[in-house]
């Protein structure tokens, strides 16, 4: 069983926005969140829906660029050829439920997951922030500005904030609570997209990046050695904050650290210098992680059997997913595995062109192998019942092809996602799209509903508030509702 880092509490308790406003935002910030709690069973005047707090951790598999629902999780075999696309569909473990032909391993494990086929929202842009933060609306300027002042925090950053303020500085863990891999979002792409950042909580609560160090071994369809297509098994990951520079020896590092320890925080970071204070907190976390023997051990994929590494796939998403499982075992609370753009825009799952080759040879086979291995691995280790697995994408793709006929454009009228693990129903399909996969037919679900459901399963009262940069109380999610059909 995994423990919540830094505290024995599960954060099941909370306080409402009304209570925050009555207490005064400034007072709340001064006190932290410790002690301002309510009885979880009676929050809102009634009994909570089932499986509140069932998940001890969450693993986010994020497919950046927008996965085509028609070619993967919601095929339309009876639609005209121009709609159903170049691929066939296949039967699954669930009677009457079909998947795209390039997901055979997942088809054999569909009895362990819940698919939501009725996702929708009004913004067909790469609005990752709309998917993973509580903000109600995003736009293109925000999409392309990771530090736009209107951004809200990634839900993993919110969890890190709540547990940090609940536990106090002395409770900072030796394994990061909120991790992203194989690198910080958009680290290798020309455009710097937003979403997985601390938002108004500040950069102190950005996910901790664990960086892949290696090169691709296979040429992708744009003739680049893309590591998502293949990597050398000897390639490794590291935590960059613990890297020594070329001129830094262990003795010099210890001497400098000793000098830092002698300086008083108040002298180094005068009042009113919030960015410096945030930097100082990050520095202290990095120094503590330098002392952690647990983190280097967790990052060492060579400790995994060769056959298991092969099952996940020797490509960047597969090995990152395996490392994500190791981080969950080591104690991380939120782990994000990002299938990100690499070296070029309109890459990853943004299949405007070369769709047949990219989906058929690279994207679907890699995803199919990795997610299937993860489900097997977590279940065999007894971790699936306490680990929430969420596969997200920011929107879907058009029913009809675009351009030269071998691609689909952005579309958010209907798309699909997938959940599994702690508290999630097995062998379940929520909602449906119409005959062409264009619009929701039954049970519409939006990204804020999914965030409500994630917070619920993690045992966090979504009615509580967090302070923005001015200390004003803000809801965790602006809009949305729990989706009870997802729950077991």
MARTIGU-760766 format. One line per field, with one value per residue (C-alpha): z, x, y. Coordinates in nm, 3 decimals, always signed. Last residue first. Layout:
N
c3 <- (Z|...)
c1 <- (X|...)
c2 <- (Y|...)
// end
This chain:
488
c3 <- (-0.998|-1.074|-1.427|-1.434|-1.132|-1.343|-1.087|-1.203|-1.408|-1.349|-1.246|-1.085|-0.774|-0.679|-0.614|-0.286|-0.328|-0.201|-0.477|-0.659|-0.631|-0.308|-0.307|-0.249|-0.116|-0.288|-0.486|-0.163|-0.234|-0.183|-0.493|-0.646|-0.597|-0.739|-1.052|-1.091|-1.062|-1.316|-1.554|-1.524|-1.600|-1.922|-2.055|-2.058|-2.274|-2.189|-2.526|-2.893|-2.875|-3.209|-3.501|-3.467|-3.794|-3.656|-3.347|-3.037|-2.725|-2.349|-2.087|-2.183|-1.904|-1.882|-1.535|-1.328|-1.183|-0.806|-0.834|-1.178|-1.524|-1.729|-2.105|-2.334|-2.641|-2.873|-2.977|-3.088|-3.017|-3.363|-3.499|-3.855|-3.996|-4.218|-4.533|-4.771|-4.934|-4.720|-4.478|-4.398|-4.265|-3.910|-3.774|-3.491|-3.114|-2.828|-2.559|-2.502|-2.183|-2.059|-1.685|-1.463|-1.098|-0.871|-0.560|-0.716|-0.992|-0.749|-0.664|-0.846|-1.110|-1.162|-1.205|-1.454|-1.661|-1.688|-1.765|-2.030|-2.204|-2.188|-2.339|-2.620|-2.746|-2.727|-2.936|-3.186|-3.217|-3.266|-3.486|-3.770|-3.820|-3.668|-3.832|-4.160|-4.222|-4.079|-4.300|-4.250|-4.001|-3.740|-3.423|-3.220|-3.188|-3.462|-3.592|-3.468|-3.503|-3.291|-3.087|-2.987|-2.668|-2.560|-2.196|-1.898|-1.596|-1.246|-0.951|-0.591|-0.616|-0.357|-0.492|-0.636|-0.828|-0.951|-1.073|-1.261|-1.426|-1.526|-1.709|-1.878|-1.974|-2.126|-2.335|-2.437|-2.540|-2.745|-2.651|-2.582|-2.251|-2.307|-2.389|-2.056|-1.888|-2.075|-1.981|-1.612|-1.438|-1.240|-1.558|-1.535|-1.272|-1.202|-0.891|-0.747|-0.813|-0.632|-0.328|-0.227|-0.153|-0.042|-0.375|-0.335|-0.027|-0.225|-0.501|-0.248|-0.095|-0.434|-0.519|-0.195|-0.268|-0.618|-0.482|-0.231|-0.508|-0.716|-0.409|-0.327|-0.101|+0.223|+0.182|+0.048|+0.145|+0.481|+0.582|+0.474|+0.705|+0.553|+0.714|+0.514|+0.194|+0.295|+0.372|+0.034|-0.134|+0.049|-0.026|-0.397|-0.407|-0.247|-0.485|-0.784|-1.004|-1.317|-1.567|-1.389|-1.134|-1.207|-0.913|-1.053|-1.382|-1.242|-1.473|-1.731|-1.919|-2.260|-2.252|-2.400|-2.716|-2.824|-3.084|-3.247|-2.958|-2.970|-3.307|-3.532|-3.792|-4.140|-4.131|-4.123|-3.831|-3.844|-3.575|-3.312|-3.126|-2.899|-2.527|-2.196|-2.086|-1.828|-1.506|-1.478|-1.141|-1.205|-1.158|-0.802|-0.723|-1.064|-0.917|-0.762|-1.033|-1.296|-1.157|-1.493|-1.708|-1.941|-2.178|-2.515|-2.602|-2.980|-3.136|-2.960|-2.747|-2.403|-2.506|-2.162|-1.923|-2.000|-2.037|-1.798|-1.547|-1.168|-0.886|-0.540|-0.583|-0.389|-0.082|+0.050|+0.199|+0.540|+0.730|+0.502|+0.632|+0.596|+0.502|+0.303|+0.107|+0.063|-0.074|-0.300|-0.443|-0.509|-0.683|-0.890|-1.000|-1.101|-1.334|-1.199|-1.350|-1.628|-1.654|-1.592|-1.905|-1.791|-2.043|-2.325|-2.651|-2.532|-2.344|-2.663|-2.839|-2.592|-2.264|-2.080|-1.746|-1.565|-1.348|-1.509|-1.702|-2.008|-2.055|-1.994|-2.277|-2.508|-2.839|-3.013|-3.084|-2.814|-2.754|-2.536|-2.585|-2.441|-2.529|-2.584|-2.225|-2.199|-1.867|-1.823|-1.721|-1.968|-2.246|-2.194|-2.517|-2.716|-2.553|-2.700|-3.043|-3.075|-3.443|-3.569|-3.419|-3.134|-3.118|-2.848|-2.923|-2.660|-2.444|-2.477|-2.807|-3.174|-3.443|-3.661|-4.006|-4.094|-4.379|-4.270|-4.124|-4.251|-4.619|-4.636|-4.536|-4.177|-4.073|-3.927|-3.710|-3.477|-3.124|-2.935|-3.218|-3.578|-3.515|-3.190|-3.356|-3.076|-3.009|-3.033|-2.700|-2.584|-2.204|-1.990|-1.640|-1.349|-1.029|-0.670|-0.354|-0.532|-0.336|-0.180|-0.244|-0.379|-0.360|-0.365|-0.049|+0.213|+0.273|+0.393|+0.145|+0.326|+0.564|+0.512|+0.474|+0.817|+0.772|+0.776|+0.847|+1.060|+0.824|+0.511|+0.548|+0.837|+0.665|+0.338|+0.518|+0.708|+0.388|+0.221|+0.498|+0.728|+0.590|+0.231|+0.304|+0.475|+0.175|-0.062|+0.132|+0.363|+0.328|+0.452|+0.245|+0.227|+0.270|+0.598|+0.701|+0.575|+0.381|+0.101|+0.095|+0.168|-0.081|+0.000)
c1 <- (-1.777|-1.775|-1.777|-2.159|-2.143|-1.996|-1.918|-2.019|-1.882|-1.816|-1.510|-1.299|-1.082|-1.280|-1.093|-1.055|-0.878|-0.521|-0.412|-0.213|-0.507|-0.609|-0.750|-1.109|-1.298|-1.609|-1.408|-1.349|-1.042|-1.056|-0.858|-1.169|-1.361|-1.081|-1.071|-1.451|-1.468|-1.185|-1.380|-1.687|-1.467|-1.353|-1.710|-1.954|-2.267|-2.488|-2.629|-2.590|-2.282|-2.179|-1.953|-1.887|-2.071|-2.352|-2.390|-2.174|-2.228|-2.229|-2.036|-1.897|-1.809|-1.612|-1.483|-1.621|-1.363|-1.304|-0.928|-0.830|-0.930|-1.024|-1.055|-1.120|-1.337|-1.447|-1.755|-1.816|-1.452|-1.300|-0.955|-0.879|-0.841|-0.571|-0.505|-0.756|-0.514|-0.642|-0.909|-1.082|-1.436|-1.540|-1.325|-1.086|-1.115|-1.034|-0.768|-0.659|-0.679|-0.601|-0.668|-0.532|-0.640|-0.416|-0.557|-0.728|-0.467|-0.178|-0.196|+0.131|-0.033|-0.303|-0.056|+0.151|-0.143|-0.294|+0.048|+0.127|-0.202|-0.140|+0.206|+0.133|-0.178|-0.016|+0.281|+0.068|-0.177|+0.083|+0.352|+0.253|-0.122|-0.175|+0.125|+0.103|-0.267|-0.269|+0.006|-0.154|-0.356|-0.279|-0.211|-0.142|+0.234|+0.325|+0.154|+0.449|+0.799|+1.094|+0.884|+0.526|+0.434|+0.308|+0.309|+0.325|+0.188|+0.244|+0.039|+0.094|+0.453|+0.542|+0.809|+0.543|+0.387|+0.735|+0.794|+0.463|+0.569|+0.899|+0.700|+0.493|+0.810|+0.950|+0.639|+0.602|+0.967|+0.987|+1.114|+0.767|+0.588|+0.618|+0.987|+1.052|+0.877|+1.089|+1.410|+1.325|+1.315|+1.617|+1.763|+1.482|+1.679|+1.470|+1.314|+1.658|+1.777|+1.466|+1.479|+1.835|+1.715|+1.980|+1.978|+1.599|+1.646|+1.859|+1.601|+1.326|+1.541|+1.601|+1.231|+1.152|+1.419|+1.289|+0.939|+1.079|+1.266|+0.948|+0.755|+0.991|+0.763|+0.944|+1.315|+1.444|+1.807|+1.793|+1.462|+1.580|+1.884|+2.215|+2.421|+2.251|+2.350|+2.715|+2.695|+2.539|+2.825|+3.079|+2.891|+2.873|+3.242|+3.329|+3.102|+3.264|+3.105|+3.292|+3.086|+2.760|+2.622|+2.276|+2.034|+1.785|+1.792|+1.620|+1.738|+1.613|+1.814|+1.897|+2.028|+1.706|+1.779|+1.475|+1.200|+0.908|+0.846|+1.221|+1.176|+1.476|+1.341|+1.233|+0.892|+0.723|+0.933|+1.292|+1.376|+1.652|+1.551|+1.805|+1.876|+1.840|+1.476|+1.402|+1.206|+1.016|+0.867|+0.514|+0.483|+0.388|+0.672|+0.600|+0.309|-0.028|-0.189|-0.090|+0.129|+0.197|+0.081|-0.147|+0.040|+0.205|+0.552|+0.566|+0.890|+0.876|+1.144|+1.043|+0.676|+0.561|+0.849|+1.024|+0.966|+0.790|+0.586|+0.586|+0.370|+0.448|+0.824|+1.005|+1.203|+0.885|+0.831|+0.671|+0.882|+0.745|+0.394|+0.179|-0.151|+0.009|+0.220|-0.069|-0.299|-0.032|+0.073|-0.292|-0.343|-0.029|-0.165|-0.489|-0.291|-0.312|-0.523|-0.394|-0.509|-0.161|-0.021|+0.283|+0.272|+0.181|+0.079|-0.253|-0.326|-0.306|-0.517|-0.807|-0.912|-1.242|-1.371|-1.040|-1.017|-0.701|-0.630|-0.857|-0.900|-0.527|-0.453|-0.629|-0.490|-0.782|-1.131|-1.305|-1.677|-1.660|-1.734|-1.674|-1.944|-1.743|-1.629|-1.453|-1.436|-1.169|-1.101|-1.330|-1.150|-0.849|-0.856|-0.947|-0.649|-0.417|-0.582|-0.564|-0.469|-0.805|-0.999|-1.225|-1.562|-1.825|-2.108|-2.003|-1.719|-1.397|-1.342|-1.443|-1.242|-1.274|-1.127|-0.894|-0.871|-1.147|-1.492|-1.619|-1.517|-1.607|-1.968|-2.060|-2.137|-1.792|-1.798|-1.500|-1.516|-1.194|-0.937|-0.986|-1.317|-1.198|-0.897|-0.653|-0.594|-0.251|-0.113|-0.196|-0.180|-0.149|-0.223|-0.138|-0.328|-0.248|-0.416|-0.745|-1.056|-1.090|-1.466|-1.561|-1.936|-2.114|-2.080|-2.352|-2.551|-2.544|-2.289|-2.010|-2.161|-1.938|-1.629|-1.658|-1.532|-1.187|-1.002|-0.733|-0.443|-0.522|-0.249|-0.306|-0.176|-0.345|-0.673|-0.639|-0.580|-0.880|-1.117|-1.279|-1.624|-1.494|-1.329|-1.639|-1.851|-1.599|-1.643|-1.395|-1.217|-1.178|-1.086|-0.730|-0.604|-0.424|-0.104|+0.100|+0.416|+0.350|+0.024|+0.120|+0.123|+0.000)
c2 <- (+0.137|+0.507|+0.649|+0.665|+0.897|+1.180|+1.452|+1.798|+2.085|+2.454|+2.654|+2.381|+2.415|+2.723|+3.048|+3.235|+3.571|+3.590|+3.828|+3.557|+3.315|+3.145|+2.790|+2.684|+2.383|+2.253|+1.994|+1.804|+1.596|+1.219|+1.124|+0.966|+1.290|+1.506|+1.289|+1.296|+1.673|+1.697|+1.471|+1.693|+1.993|+1.826|+1.797|+1.504|+1.471|+1.169|+1.057|+1.159|+1.378|+1.525|+1.437|+1.066|+1.006|+0.791|+1.011|+0.999|+0.792|+0.819|+0.624|+0.283|+0.040|-0.281|-0.196|+0.091|+0.329|+0.342|+0.295|+0.173|+0.277|+0.583|+0.649|+0.945|+1.001|+1.280|+1.474|+1.833|+1.920|+1.892|+1.981|+1.869|+1.517|+1.372|+1.174|+1.330|+1.570|+1.856|+1.738|+1.411|+1.398|+1.312|+1.594|+1.524|+1.502|+1.737|+1.797|+1.438|+1.234|+0.884|+0.863|+0.586|+0.601|+0.396|+0.224|-0.078|-0.092|-0.131|-0.502|-0.568|-0.787|-0.525|-0.241|-0.441|-0.561|-0.212|-0.063|-0.324|-0.248|+0.127|+0.090|-0.155|+0.018|+0.361|+0.255|+0.065|+0.357|+0.630|+0.480|+0.248|+0.286|+0.629|+0.792|+0.602|+0.658|+1.010|+1.149|+1.490|+1.692|+1.427|+1.627|+1.312|+1.385|+1.635|+1.946|+2.154|+2.016|+1.896|+1.653|+1.724|+1.547|+1.207|+1.315|+1.082|+1.267|+1.130|+1.255|+1.134|+1.020|+0.755|+0.520|+0.289|+0.580|+0.677|+0.320|+0.327|+0.652|+0.490|+0.223|+0.492|+0.680|+0.360|+0.313|+0.676|+0.704|+0.387|+0.044|-0.092|-0.154|-0.530|-0.494|-0.325|-0.618|-0.871|-0.689|-0.712|-0.371|-0.255|-0.103|+0.152|+0.342|+0.651|+0.497|+0.420|+0.774|+0.907|+0.680|+0.770|+1.121|+1.368|+1.551|+1.560|+1.774|+2.015|+2.036|+2.108|+2.381|+2.538|+2.524|+2.706|+2.966|+3.023|+3.079|+3.328|+3.503|+3.528|+3.652|+3.938|+4.139|+4.066|+4.010|+3.676|+3.614|+3.787|+3.630|+3.286|+3.311|+3.218|+2.944|+2.670|+2.844|+2.836|+2.465|+2.405|+2.584|+2.370|+2.050|+2.134|+2.222|+1.887|+1.693|+1.860|+2.123|+2.236|+2.035|+2.119|+1.877|+1.741|+1.719|+1.969|+1.779|+1.467|+1.196|+0.951|+0.688|+0.544|+0.187|+0.048|+0.253|+0.450|+0.413|+0.595|+0.835|+0.902|+1.080|+1.051|+1.291|+1.185|+1.356|+1.015|+0.896|+0.778|+0.524|+0.530|+0.844|+1.003|+0.988|+1.164|+1.168|+1.433|+1.401|+1.727|+1.828|+1.951|+2.328|+2.419|+2.658|+2.810|+3.003|+2.914|+3.131|+2.877|+2.597|+2.435|+2.144|+2.340|+2.570|+2.518|+2.644|+2.646|+2.516|+2.176|+2.003|+2.135|+2.152|+2.028|+1.962|+1.635|+1.259|+1.302|+1.501|+1.460|+1.597|+1.458|+1.470|+1.193|+1.300|+1.460|+1.804|+1.747|+1.995|+2.266|+2.217|+1.908|+2.071|+2.351|+2.103|+1.859|+2.127|+2.275|+1.938|+1.851|+2.186|+2.130|+1.792|+1.968|+2.197|+2.551|+2.831|+3.053|+3.415|+3.557|+3.386|+3.193|+2.905|+3.141|+2.971|+2.825|+3.148|+3.355|+3.084|+3.093|+2.933|+2.905|+2.775|+2.733|+2.422|+2.286|+1.963|+1.979|+2.354|+2.395|+2.151|+2.393|+2.276|+2.443|+2.308|+2.519|+2.452|+2.138|+1.768|+1.422|+1.169|+0.851|+0.806|+0.472|+0.290|+0.025|-0.335|-0.514|-0.330|-0.553|-0.757|-0.447|-0.272|-0.532|-0.511|-0.128|-0.089|-0.217|+0.073|-0.031|-0.207|-0.251|-0.496|-0.746|-0.608|-0.810|-0.633|-0.665|-0.484|-0.177|-0.115|+0.169|+0.417|+0.653|+0.588|+0.922|+0.925|+0.555|+0.620|+0.524|+0.166|+0.097|+0.412|+0.380|+0.526|+0.451|+0.466|+0.585|+0.763|+0.924|+1.087|+1.166|+1.534|+1.699|+1.581|+1.231|+1.259|+0.948|+1.076|+0.846|+0.917|+0.832|+0.704|+0.648|+0.541|+0.885|+0.908|+0.566|+0.615|+0.949|+1.156|+1.141|+1.455|+1.814|+1.949|+1.765|+1.509|+1.205|+1.423|+1.584|+1.935|+2.087|+2.411|+2.245|+2.295|+2.492|+2.754|+2.990|+3.300|+3.214|+3.161|+3.486|+3.677|+3.517|+3.613|+3.358|+3.433|+3.411|+3.078|+2.943|+3.040|+2.879|+2.556|+2.388|+2.059|+1.705|+1.403|+1.527|+1.167|+1.236|+1.058|+1.349|+1.426|+1.185|+0.993|+0.634|+0.350|+0.000)
// end
